[in-house]
Amino acid sequence: MSEVLFPIMTGDPSEPGVLLQWRAPNGSAVVAYQIIAEVTIDKFDAEVNTPVSGTLNWAVQEGDEVAQGAVIAVIEP
């Protein structure tokens, strides 16, 4: 199992961000480095890639406020 984290995007890691959109469905097969989500903090958007190949399992939903560095999904082998 590999965790996918919300990126650290500001100098203040206590500032939360928002998961804007999942680009891969929950339970889908993903490949390493595939873009799976879009996130934002303070009008700064970023894409999140998978670290490994496997099955994507979301830990948060679109529109959820998320702490920087928090787990947003796990990839099961």
CORUR-V258793 format. One record per pair of residues at least 4 apart in sequence whose ideal C-beta (glycine too) atoms are under 6 Angstrom apart, sorted by the first residue. I is the first residue (numbers start at 1). GAP is how many residues later the second one is. D is the distance in Angstrom with one decimal. If there is no record, write none. Layout:
I:GAP:D
I:GAP:D
//
This chain:
1:73:5.4
1:75:5.7
2:49:5.2
2:50:4.7
2:73:4.5
3:68:4.9
3:71:5.6
4:68:5.5
4:69:4.2
5:64:5.7
6:60:4.7
6:62:5.6
6:64:5.1
6:66:5.2
7:39:5.7
8:5:5.5
8:60:4.9
8:61:5.7
9:32:4.7
9:35:5.9
10:5:5.3
10:31:5.7
13:55:4.7
16:49:4.8
16:51:5.5
17:22:5.4
17:24:3.8
17:49:5.6
18:22:5.4
18:47:5.7
19:20:5.5
19:41:5.4
19:43:6.0
19:45:5.3
19:47:5.6
20:18:4.4
20:20:5.4
21:17:4.7
21:41:5.7
22:15:5.4
22:40:5.9
23:12:5.5
23:13:5.5
24:4:5.0
24:6:5.4
24:12:4.4
24:32:5.4
26:32:4.6
28:28:5.4
29:26:6.0
30:4:4.8
30:20:4.9
30:26:4.9
31:22:4.7
32:20:5.3
32:21:5.0
33:16:5.0
34:16:5.1
35:12:4.8
35:14:5.6
36:12:5.9
36:14:5.5
37:11:4.3
38:9:5.8
39:7:5.5
40:5:4.7
50:25:5.8
52:23:5.4
54:21:4.1
54:22:5.2
54:23:4.9
55:21:4.6
56:17:5.8
57:17:5.0
58:15:5.1
59:12:5.2
59:13:5.6
59:14:5.4
60:4:4.3
60:6:5.6
60:12:5.1
66:4:5.2
//
